[in-house]
């Protein structure tokens, strides 16, 4: 669509909300004040586009008072290329294929649950939930033990009471503390077991206690074979060591020939 406005010829692509000015540039005005000149053209072009949109037929049914005028735009004339290709469709997982085959539909848990005590809907988690309400109502009956003050509710530590009522876990605590104690290799702990690392260390000591320092000791099945370390030459640590060594060999050879 082409519209003439004073000295400008605007081509409208309403589908893309695009306005193109096909008229020649006024060089004198552009050189005197380029920003002002461009601003005037942009203002006139945007006004032309808005006037064209507002002149179209209103298709809204006015059911929603918050909506204004609704119009249908033309199909875009210019086809803009995509920067990147269309995203590939994601392959369904094994679970999604199984759910589709069995007709299983994923249902989201509701945020509210019915509380039988209060006979009302309460949040499933967080503030105001059934768990929080139960915590608040707990502790209104306290056993009057020896040593408490006249008011048994004063100075009661809820955490301490909870720990006291919990079943004893002393056996587990003792086992845990025993496992942390470092024992000498070959020592069996009170639980009747030896640590794996300690057993391996003890085996290495026994192998090296022979006359050959364990060089001819047979490896057990599944035992890791330790690779022998390469002995480094003295020239590896001294600058110019290889050169000096080669020169000594050359001197010996020349002396033999002479």
N, C-alpha and C positions, 0 to 999 in steps of 0.2 A: 504494500500500500504506500502510495506517494502523496505527500501533502506539501503545498507551497505556503510558506510563511515569510512575507516581506521579501528579503533577498536570499532566503535559505530554502533549500529543497530537502525535505526530510523523508526518508524511507522508513516506514514502521514495520517491525516484525513483532506484533503484539504477543504472539505465542511465547517468544523469548524475552519480552519486555525490552526490546532492543530498538534504538533509534539511530539511524545513520544519516549524517549530513553530507549530501552529494555536491553542495555548492562550492564554488572556489573560495579560497582563503583571501581575505582582505589584508594584503601584506603591510600596508601603512598602519592600520589599526593594530595588527599583531605586533609590529615592531615598537609602536609607541607604548602599549601596555598589554602584554600577551595574556596575563592572568585575567584581566578585566574582559578582554575579548572572548576568551574561551568560556568564562563564567556566563556571559550573556547568551552565548550559543547553547550552552548546557541547560540554562534556565528555560530558554524558549523550546528546546527539544523535549525536556521533561514535561513541560506544560502541554505540548502537543500530544504526547503519549497519554497523559492523565485525562485530557479532554476526550480523547478517543475511547478510553475505557469507561468513563462516566456516561458517554452517549449511548452505550449499549443497554439492552433490555435487562431489567431486573428479574432474575429467575427464582428468588427466594420466596418461601411461603409465609414468612414473617411469624413463624411459630416460636422462634427464639428471639426475644426482644433485644438481646445483647448483640446480635448480628446486624450489620448494616446492609448495604447493597451487595448482591451477589450476581456476578456476570460470568458468561462463558467466553473464554479467550479463543482466538483462532489457533489452528495447528501451527507449530513452529515451522518457519520457512527455512531457516539456516540450521543445518545439522552439525552440531559441535562434536568433534571426536573426543573419545574418552582418553584420559591420561594413562590409565591402566586397564587391563582386560577385566571382563566381568568375573566376579568371584565364583570359583568352582563350587558346585553343590557338594555339601559335606556328606560323606558316606555314613549310613546309619550303623550304630554299634551293634554288637551281638545281642545286648539286652533290648535295644529298641526293636530289632527284628523279631525277637522272641515275644515281646509285649504286643507287637502288631499282629503276630500270628495267633496269640492267645486272646487277643482283644482286651488286654490290660490297659487301663487308662490311668495316667498319673493324676492323683488328686492332692491338692494342697491342704495342709492342716489349717483349720480355722484358728484365728488368733484368740478366740474366746472359748471358755469351757464352762459347763454348768456346775456350780458349787452347791452340794446338797445341804451344807450347814447354813449358808446364808440365803439359799434359794434365789440365786441371782447369777447372771453371766459375769464371769471375772476373767481377766487376762490369763493366758496359758502360762506365761513367764513374766518375770520382772515385778515391778511395783503393783500391788493390789492383787497378785496371784494367790491361789489357794495355799501355796507353800508359805508365802509371806504372812497371810492371815493366821495360819496355824502357829507360826513362830511368835506372833504377837499375843495370841491367846494362851500359849504355853507358860507354865511357871506360876500360875495363880494359886496352886496348892503346893506347899512346901512342908516336908517332914520336919518336925521340931526335934532336932537332934541335941545331944548334950553339948554344951559349949556355945550355943547360939545365944544372942542377946534376947531381950524381952520381945523385940519384933523380929521374927525369924526371916522376914523378907529383906532386912538390912544387911548389906555387905555380902550378899550371895553372888558368887562368881558362876555364871551360867555354864561357862566352858568347863570349869572344874567339876561341876555336878554331872555334866555330860560324860566327862572322862571317867568319873567314878562309876557311873552306871554302865559304861561300856564293858564288854567281856575282856578278861585279862589276856594280854598278848605278851606276857613276860617270856614265854618259851621262844617265840619268834625273835624277840629282842635279843635274848641271850645268844641264839644261833647267829644272828646278824653281827653282833659284837665279836664273837669268836672267829667269824670268817674274816674280819678286818685285821686280826692280830697276825703279824708276820712271824712265821716259824722258821727255824733253821732247817736246811735241806735234810730230808730223811725222817723228820719228826712227823708223827701222825697226830692230827688234832683231836680234840675231845669228842668231836662228832664221829671219829673213826675213819676219816678220809684224809688223803694227802692231796695237796694242791698239785695241779698238772705241771706247772712251771717248776715247782720244787722237785717233782719226780724226775723231770728231764734233766735238771741240774745235778741231781744225785747220780743219774745214769752216766753223765759225762765225767763226773769225778771218778766213778768206778772204772770206766774205760781207760782213763789216763793213769790209773794207779798201777798198771802193769809195767814190766821192765822196759818195754819198747815205747812207753808213754802213749799207748793207745794206737800206734801206727798199724799194728797187725790185728787189732780187735775187729771182730765181725760186727757189721751194722745189723740192727734188728729190723724186722719187717715194718715198713712204714716210717722208719727213721729218716730224717732229712740228712742228706749228704752235704757236708760243709765243704765248699770249694777251697782249694789251697790258695793262699795269697801269693801273688807274684812278688819275688824279691826284686826290689828296685836297684838298678845300678848306681854306683856312686856318681857317675857322670850326669845322672838325672837331677842331682841337687847342686852341681857346680857349673857355673857359667863357663862355657867353652870346654867342658869335660870331654865330649866326643871328639873334638878336634885334637886335643892333647893325646888322647888314647890312640887315634889313628896315626898321629905323627910318630909315636913310640913304636908302633908296629912297622911303619915305613923305615925307621932308623935301623931296626933289627934286620930287616930284609936287605937293606943296602950294605950293612956291615958284613953279612954272610957272603954276599957277592964279591966284596972286596977281599 
